[in-house]
Amino acid sequence: MSAFKRKRGRQALAGKKAKKAKFVADGGEAPTGAEQEKKNEVTIPAPVSSGKWTNKERVLIFSSRGINFRTRHLMQDLRTLMPHSKADTKMDRKDKLFIVNEVCEIKNCNKCLFFEAKKKQDLYMWISNSPHGPSAKFLVQNIHTLAELKMTGNCLKGSRPLLSFDPKFDKEPHFALLKELFTQTFSTPRYHPKSQPFVDHVFTFTIADNRIWFRNYQIMEEDAALVEVGPRFVLNLIKIFQGSFGGPTLFENPDFQSPNMQRREIRLSAAARMREKQMVKEMQKAKRDEAKEEVGKDVTADVFLTIADENPVQIQTDAPEPKEVKKNKHKAFKRQRMARKL
């Protein structure tokens, strides 16, 4: 189909308006009377494409280099759930974060979800309103993607979600600011070209343990029950900045502890436990040595020992008498004895 035909088709749909139709119940004849006719009239809504796309929110979702497979799958899941999102190549870690604003301007995006990986094990997420701000930095924990959960839900791709927020978001000012930021970022604009005219899943943001828990549920048609679809993750707030990826600090979480400090405390506690075990072993060894010494020494061995009388010390002042030397007869040698016999 050519571009001209597609344009004419959209114009034709846009020109259509809502219509009214009549229906007959139980296969009977059409009722008479003006009031009965009004009751049987059904208004058929106009096509969705006839609406005008006014809220042109576009979200750029990309990351820095050094992310693992779990983060890559999480980004792909968010792009699937948010039809108004765009993707970009990974940003070099040596670049400053202010360059993200330029990338958003090039991609014609006014919101940004930037995932920053550090030490190949810590994941940070930036949510920013580009280019004027505000922006928030989170530590992402407990990530579970769509492929990992394998839930029974199956929502329509591109459908517009409902956003459900915890009542605690309205009690504190920094949570109220985050609520507005989440609303503008995760909500799909009405009449977006890539969105579907259905509402069949819910994004929930719950505050528990001073963290924000993200869940995605599908709305079942039978009884309007909720079935978790995924993905799911936990956001630990670090700071809120006035500008986009920087600027004055509006709020700083006093309860936040960096992963480096947590790992350091774990190492120190393990070292303290090892030192305690070593001290216990040394004490046990010393006790065993003392017990061996006590058993080796016989306490009753000195019972029958008597102290002898001490003899006076005699000092000899005279020279000793010479000893008599016995004079032995000299025996002839064997040779002389043999000669005498001959």
Salt bridges, closest charged atoms under 4 A:
GLU37 OE1 - LYS22 NZ 3.73
GLU57 OE1 - LYS111 NZ 3.14
ASP88 OD1 - LYS107 NZ 3.91
ASP122 OD2 - ARG263 NH2 3.00
GLU148 OE2 - ARG70 NH1 2.44
GLU148 OE1 - HIS144 ND1 3.65
ASP170 OD1 - LYS179 NZ 3.22
GLU172 OE1 - HIS174 NE2 3.15
ASP209 OD2 - ARG211 NH1 3.13
GLU228 OE2 - ARG215 NE 3.78
GLU228 OE1 - ARG232 NH2 2.70
